[in-house]
Amino acid sequence: MRYWIYLCEIKSTSFSNSERENRQHTNLIRKL
């Protein structure tokens, strides 16, 4: 439970930083 909350906090804090990475990841999935 604590681990899930920890992940959510990281997601919310680093969302703006990893937005570009998420976009690239989505592009990779589309290529597959």
C-alpha positions as MATLAB code, in Angstrom:
seq = 'MRYWIYLCEIKSTSFSNSERENRQHTNLIRKL';
ca = [
       0.000    0.000    0.000;
       2.731    2.420    0.961;
       4.610    1.433   -2.185;
       1.621    2.370   -4.363;
       1.307    5.767   -2.674;
       5.029    6.244   -3.169;
       4.655    5.563   -6.874;
       1.737    7.972   -7.144;
       3.739   10.713   -5.477;
       6.668   10.187   -7.827;
       4.311   10.222  -10.799;
       2.720   13.487   -9.761;
       6.028   15.195   -8.992;
       7.989   14.027  -12.024;
       5.117   14.154  -14.497;
       6.225   17.448  -16.008;
       9.784   16.142  -16.243;
       8.915   12.784  -17.777;
       6.170   14.021  -20.062;
       8.549   13.924  -23.009;
       9.708   10.423  -22.042;
       6.129    9.226  -21.842;
       5.493   10.609  -25.301;
       8.504    8.740  -26.683;
       7.358    5.579  -24.933;
       3.942    5.896  -26.554;
       5.599    6.290  -29.938;
       7.580    3.100  -29.344;
       4.408    1.212  -28.484;
       2.774    2.478  -31.670;
       5.741    1.259  -33.698;
       5.363   -2.207  -32.191;
];
